[in-house]
Amino acid sequence: QASTTEVQIGPMRLTQDPIQVLLIFAKEDNQSDGFWWACDRAGYRCNIARTPESALECFLDKHQEIIVIDHRNSRYFDAEDICRSIRATKPSEHTVILAVVPRTSADQEETSVLPLLNAGFNRQFMENSSITACYNELVQIEHGEVRSQFKLRACNAVFMALDHCQEAIEITSEDHVIQYVNPAFERMMGYHKGELIGKELTELPKSDKNCADLLDTINTFIKKGKEWQGVYYARRKSGDSIQQHVKITPVIGQGGKIRHFVSLKRMHCTNENNKQLYKTDHDEKYTGDNSESESHSFKCKNRRKDSTDVKSITSQGSDAPSLQTQRYSSMARIHSMIIEAPITKVINIINAAQENSPVTVAEALDRVLEILRTTELYSPQLGTKDEDPHTSDLVGGLMTDGLRRLSGNECVFSKNMNLSHSHLSVPNTINDVPPCIAQLLDNEESWDFNIFELEAVTNKRPLVYLGLKVFARFGVSDFLNCSEATLRAWLQVIEANYHSSNSYHNSTHAADVLHATAFFLRKERVKGSLDHLDEVAALIAATIHDVDHPGRTNSFLCNAGSELAVLYNDTAVLESHHTALAFQLTTKDSKCNIFKNIDRNHYRTLRQAIIDMVLATEMTKHFEHVNKFVNSINKPMASEETSPHSKGSDCECVANIKNFPDNQTLIKRMMIKCADVANPCRPLELCIEWAGRISEEYFAQTDEEKRQGLPVVMPVFDRNTCSIPKSQISFIDYFITDMFDAWDAFAHLPVLMQHLANNYKHWKTLDELKCKSLRLPSENNN
């Protein structure tokens, strides 16, 4: 089933439904089949029409984004006539129409595309029945014209909002030619938009009540790209002068130059304007420099945006400019934040609510915003000085089975048994990766590889692309004796069963753990300690280790009496589910069964290794795994290296480790455990992003526990009170430092240990400064 796609246009986040394609071919042939199967591969919904009448009927019914018309033979129908008839309809405004034209011979001059363009076609496609050629053409159209048209359609909503906004809005070009005015502007100024659009501002009559140098002051500000705001007298069409509160914002466009000016205007509430019936009230964000004229009072109380209260206008004044200035400066501060903390989302919601609120409510919300900006929201409620609630909550939430149960409370998590293949667009081979993704993957062997860039460029499907690259590098297909197509299908179905709605436990986290595992496997001592089977098992375990994770901890599932907790007897609930589901998904369909060609004994050994590694990621046995590793690996190696009888050969140490299969098991467990929680050892910007994501997931769990009346497993992860720096410090102190010290002593990882030290210092600094965000120290005002 085709998936939706998220598209960003400015601050708007849009969801694009699966692309619909209409094929208009009178006769079925290799070319029509090529486009049909290309649509299937791309996950598009496809219809085919044989006649002009059925084509037009189908288009008016479904409004396809792409239409492919056979223009090779006029014997059956006139392709240009069909195109014109479709273009005559309103829905075709945002449709891309492609003409399939005959292939020209080498000695034949290529024809002009102008007749096609004049008929309404957007592009031409030289006849080529190759599915890959058709696929490439459709995908390019999707990411080009279709995506652009989709964004343009979203602009209709913006213009609808502007048309219904009760604040007067005027948009001009960089040369001050009027390009748009909304109905509120027409009502305020007495002009019809037809009288204004296309005219220069200098052509309109000016009021003589403004200061002589006011226009020069405004131009000085806006030409420098600065926002200007203040009080300005304007002349209406009737000749009357009205006093307005104006904000003019330059808009930077292509080439970094000012391309537009946006003016927002409202009536200035003074006794001179008592007879004006047009009133607006909008919560702007004033952030520019103030002029002397701003000292005037401009806001009247007890006004709703959708009504006019003449009594309130004539009888009440206000000292609201200070209130407005506070609101605007607060918004500037919020929008300057790089990492969006949960509190930022709260503040944005409040600001959005202000726009449709009465003045009294807006003022109250302003006071709430001031409290949110000045109160220690991220400082936890500590008990005694000796008690660290972050550590105790982390230990309690991550290292217990959650056997604290409330009778009568039951929350069932249904297993996501999606055994069908998802129609995600993936490359045919590792060499068929889009250039932008391939360029990113060139750096995948580096520890500083940015997994979030890969997440963005792959539309939240990093696991398939990174998996193909890593598995090829380690020869996984050769070891398993499976085709690259089978491996690709397996990666695809595994990624489809990760929950993209989870802020942390999604396929990006799985890809991150896979990357860390591959990095560790390249370390000399690790590589010398493990066999090829161990390497393949480790990479597969990393890929599946959190598949179908519901975004809740084991403790939550047990307390809720979930189906999974009942199934696995409250013991390693999620870890058991991840492995069981992964093997079910793999063996259910031959197309993605990567184990179908390997020897039974190899399969048993491989399966046991994978299960053991995934189960090792469960935190209840964290210290057991670490202590076993230290006592069985680190201490004997250190003793052997310092022994006077030892030759000091690292190869001999590794050989001794390989002689004991149990030691290899301990190494694999330690490796995936470190890969699973390597976030504090990543570069600072990645560490910060991961900290925000895991915190959001824990916040959501706490919210759910409160709603369901369940025990709150980690009370400090309350989005209103949690200190993220403190939680990170506790996590590093209690779980990370000792484990990575032990792993570093074995694998030698100076880069990781340096990042860990830097990140720990960063969290300590934020904690000492009682910062309210996850920003870098250098970005704070202090």
Buried (B, 14 or more C-beta within 10 A) or exposed (E): EBBEBEBEBEEEEBEBEBBBBBBBBBEEEEBBBBBBBBBBBBBBBBBBBBEBEEBBEBBEEBBBBBBBBBBBEEEBBBBBEBBBBBBEEEEBEBBBBBBBBEEEEEEEEEEEEEEBEEBBBBBBBEBBEEBEBBBBBBBEBBEEBBBEBBBEBBEEEEEEEBEEBBBBBBBBEBEBBBEBBBBBBBBBBBBEEEBBBEBEBEEBEEBEBBEEEBEEBBEEBBEEEBBBBBBBBBBBBEEEBBBBBBBBBBEEEEEEEBEBBBBBBBBBBBEEBEEBEBBBBBBBBBBBEEBEBBEBEBBBBBBBBEEEBEEBBEEBEBEBBEBBBBBBBBBEBBBEBEBBBBBBEBBBEBBEEBEEBBBEEBBEBBEEBEEBBEEEBBBBEEEEEEEBBBBBBBBBBBBBBBEEBEEEEBBEBEBBEBEEBBBBBBBBEBEEBBEEBBEBBEEBBEBEBBBBBBBBBBBBBBBBBBBBBBBBBBEBBEBBBBEBEBBBBBBBBBBBBBBBEBBBBBBBBBBBBBBBBBBBBEBEBBEBBBEEBBBBBBBBBBBBBBBBBBBBBBBBBBBBBBBBBBEBEBEBBBBBBBBBBBBEBBEBBEBBBBBBEBEEEBBEBBBEBBBBBBBBBBBBBBBEBBEBBBEBBBEBBEEBEEEEEEEEEEEEBBEBBBEEEEBBBBBBBBBBBBBBBBBBBBBBBBBBBBBBBBBBBBBBBBBBBEEBEBBBBBBBBBBEBBBBBBBBBBBBBBBBBBBBBBBBBBBBBEEBBEBBEEBBEBBBBBBEEEBBBBBBEEEEEE
